[in-house]
Amino acid sequence: MDIKSLYKKYSLNIYNRYGPVFVKGSGSWLEDSKGRRYLDLFPGWGVSILGHCHRRLVKVINEQASKLIHLPNNLFSCQQALLAKKISQLSFSSKVFFANSGAEAVEAAIKFSRLWRPGCNQIIVMKNSFHGRTMGALSATGQKKYKKYFRPLISGFKQVKFNDFDHFKNKITSKTSAVILELIQGEGGVNVANKDYVERIAKFCQANKILLIIDEVQTGMGRTGKMFCYQHYSLKPDILILSKGLGAGVPISAIVVKKRIADIIKPGMHASTFGGSPFVTRVAREVFDIIKEENILNNVEKQQKFLKKSLLKLKERFSIIKKVRGMGLMQAIECNRPTAPVFKAALKKKLIINSTHENVVRIMPALNVKKTELNQGIVILTDIFKSLEKRQKNNYKQYG
Ligand SMILES: Cc1ncc(COP(=O)(O)O)c(C=O)c1O
């Protein structure tokens, strides 16, 4: 039986899957079972920030796997402690709890916020946000399409308009304990939070003892040109959530908690069997070292300029494109029509990008992507938009 038939027979039909069967990866390239190479400008849905199978990561994975893979959390592991120290030093004075996925980290943050001001259970969340698929994270998510089959959800979440400080302020009550915010809404279509808006929220939260929980599952780990996206703004989160790029392919998430909140969390209140194993924490520490030693943030800065310029040129050329937006190597092209056909056409031309939020093409390459690779992607996208526009004109002619 071939692989696609095995999927059909034995895997739950919960994802739409496209393209060939991939067997290998290196840098920004994937190889399929027939030896054909694909340019991957969306590696691992934002996870594989160092590209596929980075040489140093593979080495550390092998070394750590042969030393110690897993340890229960009632024993001490030097790897977990060293990673917690690194994250705290690179962010703010904090203590760290490790989990395995973005949603799990969001769950932990929701639970910790319940401890902050007992009896105050209201959490402000944003319209269009995405925080994951578990019940708490789903309840915090501001998009109906993810929630519609799964009611009743968890109560206590109040949705407000994104980038509208007055709306946020008007929804605050004496029961508000926290706000959960993505600085760039990734699944919501790559919507960047305005500087003034975010800083006003941060100030307001501080003045009113409301926890500011920043979900950087997608924007963290250098994606936007700084190690953490919040560092573009003048604020410090109370709780910072990291995942995706943190392990660059191994499953890990971190909930980074400011010391004064950390002090109220006691043994037994939360746990994770797999969270923070020696294996994943060693790998994540290597990710930080590679980012530093290979000047990855400089590369993000350099390549984002080229990518943005190229996308803006596409916008000038094709009327299908309404807007180009994003920060660092998290960029989007909003179109005036659904973009699933753009994703499919790109895949046929051996380019992997993403279509999200109906009409948005999302590009989130590896942070060590080369200019030549981005340029190759732009050439393919140009071809696709050219033929889409031609088809659109022909349709008009046919009916007009
Ligand atoms: C901002 C944000 N938070 C949380 C999640 C959920 O992460 P996971 O799929 O690892 O549970 C995602 C996933 O895309 C995300 O983008």
Ligand as a Chemical Component Dictionary entry (heavy atoms), coordinates in Angstrom:
data_LIG
# 
_chem_comp.id                   LIG 
_chem_comp.type                 NON-POLYMER 
_chem_comp.pdbx_formal_charge   0 
_chem_comp.three_letter_code    LIG 
# 
loop_
_chem_comp_atom.comp_id 
_chem_comp_atom.atom_id 
_chem_comp_atom.alt_atom_id 
_chem_comp_atom.type_symbol 
_chem_comp_atom.charge 
_chem_comp_atom.model_Cartn_x 
_chem_comp_atom.model_Cartn_y 
_chem_comp_atom.model_Cartn_z 
_chem_comp_atom.pdbx_ordinal 
LIG C1 C1 C 0 -0.284 32.476 18.620 1  
LIG C2 C2 C 0 -0.523 30.997 18.789 2  
LIG N1 N1 N 0 -0.825 30.514 20.005 3  
LIG C3 C3 C 0 -1.045 29.206 20.211 4  
LIG C4 C4 C 0 -0.970 28.303 19.162 5  
LIG C5 C5 C 0 -1.228 26.858 19.402 6  
LIG O1 O1 O 0 -0.049 26.123 19.293 7  
LIG P1 P1 P 0 -0.089 24.539 19.122 8  
LIG O2 O2 O 0 -0.613 24.242 17.767 9  
LIG O3 O3 O 0 1.358  24.137 19.300 10 
LIG O4 O4 O 0 -0.939 24.007 20.207 11 
LIG C6 C6 C 0 -0.655 28.764 17.878 12 
LIG C7 C7 C 0 -0.582 27.846 16.744 13 
LIG O5 O5 O 0 -0.502 28.195 15.594 14 
LIG C8 C8 C 0 -0.431 30.147 17.684 15 
LIG O6 O6 O 0 -0.139 30.651 16.476 16 
# 
loop_
_chem_comp_bond.comp_id 
_chem_comp_bond.atom_id_1 
_chem_comp_bond.atom_id_2 
_chem_comp_bond.value_order 
_chem_comp_bond.pdbx_ordinal 
LIG C1 C2 SING 1  
LIG C2 N1 SING 2  
LIG C2 C8 DOUB 3  
LIG N1 C3 DOUB 4  
LIG C3 C4 SING 5  
LIG C4 C5 SING 6  
LIG C4 C6 DOUB 7  
LIG C5 O1 SING 8  
LIG O1 P1 SING 9  
LIG P1 O2 DOUB 10 
LIG P1 O3 SING 11 
LIG P1 O4 SING 12 
LIG C6 C7 SING 13 
LIG C6 C8 SING 14 
LIG C7 O5 DOUB 15 
LIG C8 O6 SING 16 
# 
